[in-house]
Amino acid sequence: MNINPSDSLVIIPTYNERENVAQMIEAVLSLPHAFDLVIVDDASPDGTAQIVRSLQSTYAQRLHLIERKGKLGLGTAYIAGFRWALERQYEYIFEMDCDFSHPPHKLLELYEACHSQGADVAVGSRYVRGGAVKNWPLGRIMMSYGASLYVRLITGLPVMDTTAGFVCYRREVLEAMRLDEIHFKGYAFQIEMKYTAHCLGYRVHEVPITFENRVLGTSKMSGSIFGEGFTGILKLKYWRLFKGFPNGKRKSAPKH
């Protein structure tokens, strides 16, 4: 059994992030809490993985790399990272982007929400009091906020920022889920993960963040990804009503 000096692992999927990856690694691994970091790279043709490998000796035992053979989707990248984490002894497992849209220092608040404040899932949220979006056009803000509102109306999920990709999971939440049965790979993946955790009885808490549009590199958002999210919500609700969704180990009631 591996014993890690850190109780926390940050998972960052990458595809063509050479402009950001070295700075992000430094930002995460220089925080006062000892986070470990795994980069899940989907065969980036721009050399992202080579940059990560070049830094592994600098951050021995803290910086790890999973290399995949092609662009296989955001959801499968995170699931690969989740499985890697669960094979080890991490208690707090994080998702975040590589483009600095998620402020690295907020990892500390997500950690505290799960470690000390009773949350099972902590979400870095744009749409709770104190949260904000910076450098996005108004139309995109309205589309994003509208998407979260749509999810809440259809599913009843009590989360303001349902599509957020900056998240901390306590280990037991991921162990409770049947990760091989997660349906979606793109935009709807983040919604499905939060909805599954909620339906299994886990507490989801939102931490306000300022989300800033990427400065370097190219956005991976596409119309097909957004379309998956729109139709996927209806499927989630249907599966919940008629198919016994989600499968998994439900949280036990607290002992008194």
N, C-alpha and C positions, 0 to 999 in steps of 0.2 A: 504493500500500500504506500503510495506517495504521500509525503507530508510536505505541504507548501508553507513557506514563511508568511505568505500573504493569505488572507481569507477572501480576497476579492479579485475577480478577473474581469477585465474589460475586453469585449469582442468588437472588432472593427472590420467590417467587410470592405474590400477595396477592388476597384476596377479603374485603372488609369488615374491614380492619385499621386503621381510622382511629385507634383508641386506642393503637396500637403503632408505626405506621410511622415517625413522625418521630423517636421515641426510638431505634428500631433503626437508622435511617440515621445518626444522630449517633454511636451506639455503634460501628458498623462503620467509619465514615470517620474516627473519632478514634483508631483503633488506631495503634501505632507503625509497623507495616508499611503501605505505601500500597496498600490494596485499593481497586479500583473497585467500583461497585455498580450492578446493573440490577434494577429492580423490574418484574416481569411481572404486570400487573393485569388481572383478568378482569372488567372493567366493573363494579367495585364500586359499588353504589348508595349507599354511605355517604360517598363522596367521597375515598376513599383516593388515587386518582390525582391529584386536585387538590392534595392535601397534598404529594405528591412533586413535582409541577410547581412548587409555590411554593418549594421548597427547592433547585431545580436551579441557580439563580443563586448561591446560597451555596456550593455544591459544584461549581463549574464544571468540566466535563470529567470529573468523577468519578462523578456521579450520573446515571443514565440510566433511561428509562422505556419499556417496551413495553406498549402498551394493546391489549387484545384485545376482541372484540365480545360476549363472553359467558363464562359459566362453563364452560370447555372441558376441565377436568381438570388435576390436578397434573402428571401425566407430560408432557402436551403443553406445559404452561407451562415446565417445565424444558427440554424439547427446543427450544422457541423460544429460550430463553436460551442453550443450548449453541450453537445455530446462530449466534446473534448474536456470541457469544464467538469462535467459530472463523472468522468473517469478519474478525476483528481479530487482534492478535498476542499474545493472552493465553496464558501457558504453564500457569497453574494456575487451575482453574475450580471454583467451590464452589457447593454447594447448602446452603441453610438456611431455617428457618422464620422468620416475622416476629413470633412471639408470645413470644419470649425463652425458649422451652423449650430452645433451643440457646444456650449462653453465648457471646456474641460474641468474648470474649477467647480462646476456644479455637481460633478461626480461625488464630491464630499457631502453635499446635502442629500443626494439620493441615497448614499450609503447610510447616513444618520437616520433617514426616514425608515429604512428597513432594519437597521441594527439597533436603534434606540427608541424609535417612536411607534412601533407596533405595526408598520406597514409590511405586507407580504410582497407587494409590487409597488415600486415608486416610479412615477412618470414625470419626466421633465416637460412641463406644460407651458404652452404659449398662451392658453386661453383661460387660466385662472387669474384671480387678482394678483397683480405683481408681475405677471407674464407679459411678453411683448414680442412683436415681430419687427425686425429691422431690415431695411433695404429690399423689401418685396413690393412689387406693384400692387395697388389696391385690388385689382381683379384677382390676383392669386391669393391674397389674404382672404377675400370673400369666398373664393372657391374652397380653400382649406377649412375655414370656419364652418362654411355651409356643409361640407362633407362630414365634419364631426357632429354637427347638429342632426344631420340625416341619420347617422349611425345611432345617436341617442334616441331619436324618435322611433326608429324601427326596432331596436334591440332592447331599449331600456337600460343600456350600459351607463352607470353613473360616473362617467369620466368626460371632462370637458374637451380634452385633446386626445381623441380616440385614435388618431393616425400617427401620434408621436412615435419617433424612433429612438428616443433617449430614455432608457428604462433600466431599472435595477430589479432583478428577481431574487428573492430568497431561494436557496437551493431546493427547498422542499416543494416549491411551486412547480419548478421544471420537472422534478421527480414525479410529481402527481400527474402531469400531463403525459399523454401518449404522443410523443413528438413525431413518431412516424405516421400519425394520422392527421397532422396539421395539413390543411388543404391548399393554402394559398402561398404563392412565391413572391408576389409583388406588393402593391399598395395595401391589399387586404390582409397581408400577413400580420402587420402590427395590430390591426383591429381584432383579428381572430385570436391572437395571443392574449390580449387584455380581456376579451369576452370569455374566453375559456377559463382564465384565472377567476374572473368574477363568478361565472356559473358554478365553478367548483368550490366556491365559498371563501376565496382568498380576498383579503382587503387590498384595494388599489387606492393609493394616495398620490396626489399631484403636488409637485414642487414647482413653483414658478421659475421660468427661465426666459431670457431674451434670445430668441432664435434669430440668427443673422444669416442672410443669404450668402452663399459661398462667394469668395473673392477670386480664388484661383481654381482652375480646372473646369470641367463641364458637368452640368446637372445630368443625372441619370433618369429623371422623371420623363414619362412618355404618356401619350394618350391611352395606350393599351393597358398600362399599369393603373391609371386612374379608372379606366373602364372595369377592370377586375374588381376594384374596390366598390364601385357602384352596384354591380350585380352580386358581388360576394356577400354583401350585407343581407340581401334578401335570402340567399342560400343559408347563411348562418341562422337566421330567424326560423326558416322552414325546418332545418335540421333540428333546431332546439325544440320546436313544437311537435314534430312528427317522427324524428329519428333517434331520440334519446341523446342528442348532442349536449355536452361533450362527454366523451368517455374519459375516465381518469379517476384518480383517488381524491375524493372530496375531503376538504379540511374538516378535521374533527372539531367538535364544539369545545371551547375552552373549559378546563376543569376549575371548579370553585372549591 
